[in-house]
Amino acid sequence: MLSDVEAKELLSFLTLNTRPDVKGQATEYILGLSGNRDGCRYLQSKPDFLKALVTLTTDPSIAIVKDCYHSLINLSADETMHQPLVKDVDFLPTLFKNLLDPEFMFADRICTILTNLSRHVKTCKEVFKVMQEQEIGLTQIVEIFCTEGYNKQASLHYLGPLLSNLTQLPETRHFILDRERCVVQRLLPYMQYEASTIRRGGVIGTLRNCCFDHAHHEWLLSDPVDILPFLLLPLAGPEELSDEENEGLPVDLQYLPEDKKREEDPDIRKMLIETLILLTATKVGRQILKAKNTYAIMREFHNWEKEPHVAAACEKLIQVLIGDEPEPGMENLLEVEIPEDVEVKLKDMDAQEQEQLEKDQEDLLNPDKPQQCAGIVRMM
C-alpha cells in the first residue's frame, strides 16, 4: 500500500481544482484500490480519501464522476465500509438529493450504493433516518419507482432491492401495508416485469418481507389485493391439469397455454415460494391456499425444478399444503415459541440439509463423478 508521503501526495490530486488529466489518473488509482479487499481496508482508515471521492462526484468531467461513483459502489459492497461511509463521510443527504433529480445521469449508481448500504439492519436504519431528516418519504421513492421514464438517463431498477432492504424495518412494512395507500397494489404488476430481474426480484423481496407481518395475511389474500395469482403465475408451467384442478385455481391460472414459461431466475423462484410459506403460517392463509388449489401448481413445479435449494423450499410448502392442521393453540406458526432444545435440533437439521444441498449442487456440476443411489419420491 501507499506510504504516508505517497498517500498525502495522492490526496492532494483529488480536488476539484487539480488539472483534469492528473485528477483522472488519481481517481483511476482509487478505483483500482476499491476493487479488492485489501484496498477497501486501506481506504477504510483514510476518511479523507472517501470525502474527496464524494466531493469529486460534482466534478465537471463525466469520466471522473463515473470513476468516483464506481469506487463508491465497490466500497459500499464491503460491509466493513458501511459505517465509515455513513458516519465519517455523511454523503447520504447528497445521494438522496441527486436521486430525486429526474435529470441526474448517475441515479442508477446512487440506487446501487443505497441498496448496498441498506443490506444490514444497522445501516438500513441510518439510511431511513436520513430519508426522514431530508423529508424524503417512502411515498416519493414508490412514486419514482412506479413512474416509467421518471429519469430518461437511468432505469432506477435498483430502487426495487432498496425497497426490499428497507422492509427490514417495521416502519417501512407499515407504510407498504397501509390499506388506504394501495402501495401493494401498485407494486404487484412489477412481479412480472420482464425487462429487469433486479426490479422483479426487488418487488418480490419487498412483499415477502411484508408477509412476516401475519396480521395482514387475510387482507393480502382477499379480493382488494389478491396477491396469490401474482405469486403462483411465475411458478406455473404449461402442464395440462384436469378440469377439476383448473376450476379450483384462481382464474388467471386456469388453462394456461402450452408455451407458458416459468420464472427463469432460481433465487426469485425461491423467494416466491418463501412468500407462500409465510402465508401458510396463519390458519386463514393455509385455508385460502388450499382452497385455491395451490398444491396442483406446486406439484407440477416440483417435478420441473432442477435447483436443489429451490426444490427443498417447494417440498416444505407442499408438506404444509397436504399436511394436517396444527393442534389448537399452534394455528399461527409465526407466534409459536420454540423450546431451546428443539431450536438447536432444528438448526442442526437445517445445517445438514444445507450440506446435502451443496453436495447435490456439486453433483449436478460434476455429472461424471460417481454418485450414491437414492430413493426418489414422486409427489402426485
Contacts in CASP RR format, 6 or more apart in sequence:
PFRMAT RR
TARGET T0000
AUTHOR 0000-0000-0000
METHOD contacts of the structure
MODEL  1
MLSDVEAKELLSFLTLNTRPDVKGQATEYILGLSGNRDGCRYLQSKPDFL
KALVTLTTDPSIAIVKDCYHSLINLSADETMHQPLVKDVDFLPTLFKNLL
DPEFMFADRICTILTNLSRHVKTCKEVFKVMQEQEIGLTQIVEIFCTEGY
NKQASLHYLGPLLSNLTQLPETRHFILDRERCVVQRLLPYMQYEASTIRR
GGVIGTLRNCCFDHAHHEWLLSDPVDILPFLLLPLAGPEELSDEENEGLP
VDLQYLPEDKKREEDPDIRKMLIETLILLTATKVGRQILKAKNTYAIMRE
FHNWEKEPHVAAACEKLIQVLIGDEPEPGMENLLEVEIPEDVEVKLKDMD
AQEQEQLEKDQEDLLNPDKPQQCAGIVRMM
1 38 0 8 1.000
1 39 0 8 1.000
1 42 0 8 1.000
2 10 0 8 1.000
2 42 0 8 1.000
7 46 0 8 1.000
7 49 0 8 1.000
10 26 0 8 1.000
10 29 0 8 1.000
10 30 0 8 1.000
10 49 0 8 1.000
11 46 0 8 1.000
11 48 0 8 1.000
11 49 0 8 1.000
11 52 0 8 1.000
12 18 0 8 1.000
13 22 0 8 1.000
13 23 0 8 1.000
13 25 0 8 1.000
13 26 0 8 1.000
14 23 0 8 1.000
14 26 0 8 1.000
14 27 0 8 1.000
14 30 0 8 1.000
14 49 0 8 1.000
14 52 0 8 1.000
14 53 0 8 1.000
14 55 0 8 1.000
14 56 0 8 1.000
15 23 0 8 1.000
15 52 0 8 1.000
15 55 0 8 1.000
15 56 0 8 1.000
16 55 0 8 1.000
16 56 0 8 1.000
16 58 0 8 1.000
16 59 0 8 1.000
18 26 0 8 1.000
20 61 0 8 1.000
20 64 0 8 1.000
23 56 0 8 1.000
23 59 0 8 1.000
23 61 0 8 1.000
23 64 0 8 1.000
24 61 0 8 1.000
24 63 0 8 1.000
24 64 0 8 1.000
24 67 0 8 1.000
27 53 0 8 1.000
27 56 0 8 1.000
27 64 0 8 1.000
27 67 0 8 1.000
27 68 0 8 1.000
27 71 0 8 1.000
28 67 0 8 1.000
30 43 0 8 1.000
30 49 0 8 1.000
30 53 0 8 1.000
30 67 0 8 1.000
30 68 0 8 1.000
30 71 0 8 1.000
31 67 0 8 1.000
31 70 0 8 1.000
31 71 0 8 1.000
31 74 0 8 1.000
32 39 0 8 1.000
32 71 0 8 1.000
33 39 0 8 1.000
33 40 0 8 1.000
33 42 0 8 1.000
33 43 0 8 1.000
33 71 0 8 1.000
34 40 0 8 1.000
34 43 0 8 1.000
34 70 0 8 1.000
34 71 0 8 1.000
34 72 0 8 1.000
34 74 0 8 1.000
34 75 0 8 1.000
35 74 0 8 1.000
37 78 0 8 1.000
40 74 0 8 1.000
40 75 0 8 1.000
40 78 0 8 1.000
40 80 0 8 1.000
40 81 0 8 1.000
41 80 0 8 1.000
43 49 0 8 1.000
43 50 0 8 1.000
43 75 0 8 1.000
43 81 0 8 1.000
44 80 0 8 1.000
44 81 0 8 1.000
44 84 0 8 1.000
47 84 0 8 1.000
47 88 0 8 1.000
47 89 0 8 1.000
50 75 0 8 1.000
50 84 0 8 1.000
50 85 0 8 1.000
50 88 0 8 1.000
50 89 0 8 1.000
51 88 0 8 1.000
51 89 0 8 1.000
53 68 0 8 1.000
53 71 0 8 1.000
53 72 0 8 1.000
54 68 0 8 1.000
54 72 0 8 1.000
54 89 0 8 1.000
54 91 0 8 1.000
54 94 0 8 1.000
56 64 0 8 1.000
56 65 0 8 1.000
56 68 0 8 1.000
57 65 0 8 1.000
57 68 0 8 1.000
57 69 0 8 1.000
57 72 0 8 1.000
57 94 0 8 1.000
57 106 0 8 1.000
58 65 0 8 1.000
59 65 0 8 1.000
59 68 0 8 1.000
62 105 0 8 1.000
65 106 0 8 1.000
66 106 0 8 1.000
69 106 0 8 1.000
69 109 0 8 1.000
69 110 0 8 1.000
69 113 0 8 1.000
70 109 0 8 1.000
72 85 0 8 1.000
72 109 0 8 1.000
72 113 0 8 1.000
73 109 0 8 1.000
73 112 0 8 1.000
73 113 0 8 1.000
73 116 0 8 1.000
75 81 0 8 1.000
75 85 0 8 1.000
76 82 0 8 1.000
76 85 0 8 1.000
76 112 0 8 1.000
76 113 0 8 1.000
76 116 0 8 1.000
76 117 0 8 1.000
77 116 0 8 1.000
79 119 0 8 1.000
79 120 0 8 1.000
82 117 0 8 1.000
82 120 0 8 1.000
82 122 0 8 1.000
82 123 0 8 1.000
83 123 0 8 1.000
85 91 0 8 1.000
85 117 0 8 1.000
86 92 0 8 1.000
86 117 0 8 1.000
86 123 0 8 1.000
86 126 0 8 1.000
86 127 0 8 1.000
87 126 0 8 1.000
92 114 0 8 1.000
92 117 0 8 1.000
92 126 0 8 1.000
92 127 0 8 1.000
92 130 0 8 1.000
93 130 0 8 1.000
93 133 0 8 1.000
93 134 0 8 1.000
95 110 0 8 1.000
95 113 0 8 1.000
95 114 0 8 1.000
96 114 0 8 1.000
96 130 0 8 1.000
96 131 0 8 1.000
96 134 0 8 1.000
96 136 0 8 1.000
97 134 0 8 1.000
98 104 0 8 1.000
98 106 0 8 1.000
98 107 0 8 1.000
98 110 0 8 1.000
99 107 0 8 1.000
99 110 0 8 1.000
99 111 0 8 1.000
99 114 0 8 1.000
99 144 0 8 1.000
100 136 0 8 1.000
100 140 0 8 1.000
100 144 0 8 1.000
101 107 0 8 1.000
101 151 0 8 1.000
102 150 0 8 1.000
102 151 0 8 1.000
102 152 0 8 1.000
103 151 0 8 1.000
103 152 0 8 1.000
103 153 0 8 1.000
104 110 0 8 1.000
104 151 0 8 1.000
104 153 0 8 1.000
104 154 0 8 1.000
105 153 0 8 1.000
105 154 0 8 1.000
106 154 0 8 1.000
107 151 0 8 1.000
107 153 0 8 1.000
107 154 0 8 1.000
107 156 0 8 1.000
108 154 0 8 1.000
108 155 0 8 1.000
108 156 0 8 1.000
108 157 0 8 1.000
108 158 0 8 1.000
111 154 0 8 1.000
111 156 0 8 1.000
111 157 0 8 1.000
111 158 0 8 1.000
111 159 0 8 1.000
111 162 0 8 1.000
112 158 0 8 1.000
114 127 0 8 1.000
114 158 0 8 1.000
114 162 0 8 1.000
115 158 0 8 1.000
115 160 0 8 1.000
115 161 0 8 1.000
115 162 0 8 1.000
115 165 0 8 1.000
117 123 0 8 1.000
117 124 0 8 1.000
117 126 0 8 1.000
117 127 0 8 1.000
118 124 0 8 1.000
118 127 0 8 1.000
118 128 0 8 1.000
118 162 0 8 1.000
118 165 0 8 1.000
118 166 0 8 1.000
118 168 0 8 1.000
119 165 0 8 1.000
121 168 0 8 1.000
121 169 0 8 1.000
124 165 0 8 1.000
124 166 0 8 1.000
124 168 0 8 1.000
124 169 0 8 1.000
125 169 0 8 1.000
127 166 0 8 1.000
128 166 0 8 1.000
128 169 0 8 1.000
128 171 0 8 1.000
128 172 0 8 1.000
131 137 0 8 1.000
131 138 0 8 1.000
131 141 0 8 1.000
138 166 0 8 1.000
138 172 0 8 1.000
138 175 0 8 1.000
138 176 0 8 1.000
139 175 0 8 1.000
139 181 0 8 1.000
141 159 0 8 1.000
141 162 0 8 1.000
141 163 0 8 1.000
142 163 0 8 1.000
142 183 0 8 1.000
142 186 0 8 1.000
142 187 0 8 1.000
144 150 0 8 1.000
144 151 0 8 1.000
144 156 0 8 1.000
144 159 0 8 1.000
145 156 0 8 1.000
145 159 0 8 1.000
145 160 0 8 1.000
145 163 0 8 1.000
146 186 0 8 1.000
146 187 0 8 1.000
146 190 0 8 1.000
150 156 0 8 1.000
155 196 0 8 1.000
155 199 0 8 1.000
157 196 0 8 1.000
157 198 0 8 1.000
157 199 0 8 1.000
158 198 0 8 1.000
159 199 0 8 1.000
160 190 0 8 1.000
160 198 0 8 1.000
160 199 0 8 1.000
160 201 0 8 1.000
160 202 0 8 1.000
160 203 0 8 1.000
160 206 0 8 1.000
161 198 0 8 1.000
161 201 0 8 1.000
161 202 0 8 1.000
163 172 0 8 1.000
163 176 0 8 1.000
163 202 0 8 1.000
163 203 0 8 1.000
163 206 0 8 1.000
164 201 0 8 1.000
164 202 0 8 1.000
164 203 0 8 1.000
164 205 0 8 1.000
164 206 0 8 1.000
164 209 0 8 1.000
166 172 0 8 1.000
167 173 0 8 1.000
167 176 0 8 1.000
167 205 0 8 1.000
167 206 0 8 1.000
167 209 0 8 1.000
167 210 0 8 1.000
168 209 0 8 1.000
170 213 0 8 1.000
173 209 0 8 1.000
173 210 0 8 1.000
173 212 0 8 1.000
173 213 0 8 1.000
175 181 0 8 1.000
175 183 0 8 1.000
176 183 0 8 1.000
176 184 0 8 1.000
176 187 0 8 1.000
176 206 0 8 1.000
176 210 0 8 1.000
177 183 0 8 1.000
177 184 0 8 1.000
177 210 0 8 1.000
177 213 0 8 1.000
177 216 0 8 1.000
177 219 0 8 1.000
179 219 0 8 1.000
179 224 0 8 1.000
184 207 0 8 1.000
184 210 0 8 1.000
184 220 0 8 1.000
184 225 0 8 1.000
184 227 0 8 1.000
185 224 0 8 1.000
185 225 0 8 1.000
187 203 0 8 1.000
187 206 0 8 1.000
187 207 0 8 1.000
188 203 0 8 1.000
188 207 0 8 1.000
188 225 0 8 1.000
188 227 0 8 1.000
188 230 0 8 1.000
190 199 0 8 1.000
190 200 0 8 1.000
190 203 0 8 1.000
191 200 0 8 1.000
191 201 0 8 1.000
191 203 0 8 1.000
191 204 0 8 1.000
191 207 0 8 1.000
191 230 0 8 1.000
191 231 0 8 1.000
191 234 0 8 1.000
192 200 0 8 1.000
192 230 0 8 1.000
192 233 0 8 1.000
192 234 0 8 1.000
193 199 0 8 1.000
193 200 0 8 1.000
193 203 0 8 1.000
194 200 0 8 1.000
197 264 0 8 1.000
197 265 0 8 1.000
197 268 0 8 1.000
200 265 0 8 1.000
200 268 0 8 1.000
201 265 0 8 1.000
201 267 0 8 1.000
201 268 0 8 1.000
201 271 0 8 1.000
204 268 0 8 1.000
204 271 0 8 1.000
204 272 0 8 1.000
204 275 0 8 1.000
205 271 0 8 1.000
205 275 0 8 1.000
207 227 0 8 1.000
207 275 0 8 1.000
208 271 0 8 1.000
208 274 0 8 1.000
208 275 0 8 1.000
208 278 0 8 1.000
210 216 0 8 1.000
210 220 0 8 1.000
211 217 0 8 1.000
211 220 0 8 1.000
211 275 0 8 1.000
211 278 0 8 1.000
211 279 0 8 1.000
212 278 0 8 1.000
212 334 0 8 1.000
214 278 0 8 1.000
214 281 0 8 1.000
214 282 0 8 1.000
214 332 0 8 1.000
214 334 0 8 1.000
214 335 0 8 1.000
217 279 0 8 1.000
217 281 0 8 1.000
217 282 0 8 1.000
217 284 0 8 1.000
217 285 0 8 1.000
218 282 0 8 1.000
218 284 0 8 1.000
218 285 0 8 1.000
218 288 0 8 1.000
219 225 0 8 1.000
220 227 0 8 1.000
220 279 0 8 1.000
221 227 0 8 1.000
221 228 0 8 1.000
221 279 0 8 1.000
221 284 0 8 1.000
221 285 0 8 1.000
221 288 0 8 1.000
221 289 0 8 1.000
226 250 0 8 1.000
227 279 0 8 1.000
228 250 0 8 1.000
228 279 0 8 1.000
228 288 0 8 1.000
228 289 0 8 1.000
228 292 0 8 1.000
228 294 0 8 1.000
229 250 0 8 1.000
229 251 0 8 1.000
229 252 0 8 1.000
229 253 0 8 1.000
231 272 0 8 1.000
231 275 0 8 1.000
231 276 0 8 1.000
232 249 0 8 1.000
232 250 0 8 1.000
232 253 0 8 1.000
232 276 0 8 1.000
232 294 0 8 1.000
232 297 0 8 1.000
233 252 0 8 1.000
233 253 0 8 1.000
234 262 0 8 1.000
234 263 0 8 1.000
234 268 0 8 1.000
234 269 0 8 1.000
234 272 0 8 1.000
235 262 0 8 1.000
235 263 0 8 1.000
235 269 0 8 1.000
235 272 0 8 1.000
235 273 0 8 1.000
235 297 0 8 1.000
235 298 0 8 1.000
235 301 0 8 1.000
236 253 0 8 1.000
236 256 0 8 1.000
236 260 0 8 1.000
236 262 0 8 1.000
236 297 0 8 1.000
236 300 0 8 1.000
236 301 0 8 1.000
237 256 0 8 1.000
237 260 0 8 1.000
237 261 0 8 1.000
237 262 0 8 1.000
237 300 0 8 1.000
237 301 0 8 1.000
237 304 0 8 1.000
238 256 0 8 1.000
238 257 0 8 1.000
238 258 0 8 1.000
238 259 0 8 1.000
238 260 0 8 1.000
238 261 0 8 1.000
239 300 0 8 1.000
239 304 0 8 1.000
241 249 0 8 1.000
241 296 0 8 1.000
241 300 0 8 1.000
245 293 0 8 1.000
245 296 0 8 1.000
246 254 0 8 1.000
246 255 0 8 1.000
247 254 0 8 1.000
248 254 0 8 1.000
248 291 0 8 1.000
248 292 0 8 1.000
248 293 0 8 1.000
249 292 0 8 1.000
249 293 0 8 1.000
249 296 0 8 1.000
249 297 0 8 1.000
250 292 0 8 1.000
253 297 0 8 1.000
262 269 0 8 1.000
262 301 0 8 1.000
262 304 0 8 1.000
263 269 0 8 1.000
263 272 0 8 1.000
266 307 0 8 1.000
266 309 0 8 1.000
266 310 0 8 1.000
269 305 0 8 1.000
269 307 0 8 1.000
269 310 0 8 1.000
270 307 0 8 1.000
270 309 0 8 1.000
270 310 0 8 1.000
270 313 0 8 1.000
273 298 0 8 1.000
273 310 0 8 1.000
273 313 0 8 1.000
273 314 0 8 1.000
273 317 0 8 1.000
274 313 0 8 1.000
276 289 0 8 1.000
276 294 0 8 1.000
276 298 0 8 1.000
276 317 0 8 1.000
277 313 0 8 1.000
277 316 0 8 1.000
277 317 0 8 1.000
277 320 0 8 1.000
278 334 0 8 1.000
279 285 0 8 1.000
279 288 0 8 1.000
279 289 0 8 1.000
280 286 0 8 1.000
280 289 0 8 1.000
280 317 0 8 1.000
280 320 0 8 1.000
280 321 0 8 1.000
280 333 0 8 1.000
281 332 0 8 1.000
281 333 0 8 1.000
281 334 0 8 1.000
282 331 0 8 1.000
282 332 0 8 1.000
282 333 0 8 1.000
282 334 0 8 1.000
283 325 0 8 1.000
283 331 0 8 1.000
283 332 0 8 1.000
286 320 0 8 1.000
286 321 0 8 1.000
286 325 0 8 1.000
289 321 0 8 1.000
290 321 0 8 1.000
294 321 0 8 1.000
295 318 0 8 1.000
295 321 0 8 1.000
295 322 0 8 1.000
298 314 0 8 1.000
298 317 0 8 1.000
298 318 0 8 1.000
298 321 0 8 1.000
299 318 0 8 1.000
299 379 0 8 1.000
299 380 0 8 1.000
301 314 0 8 1.000
302 311 0 8 1.000
302 314 0 8 1.000
302 315 0 8 1.000
302 318 0 8 1.000
302 379 0 8 1.000
303 378 0 8 1.000
303 379 0 8 1.000
305 311 0 8 1.000
305 314 0 8 1.000
306 364 0 8 1.000
308 356 0 8 1.000
308 357 0 8 1.000
308 360 0 8 1.000
308 361 0 8 1.000
308 364 0 8 1.000
309 357 0 8 1.000
309 361 0 8 1.000
312 353 0 8 1.000
312 357 0 8 1.000
315 379 0 8 1.000
318 379 0 8 1.000
325 331 0 8 1.000
326 333 0 8 1.000
330 336 0 8 1.000
338 346 0 8 1.000
362 369 0 8 1.000
363 369 0 8 1.000
363 371 0 8 1.000
END
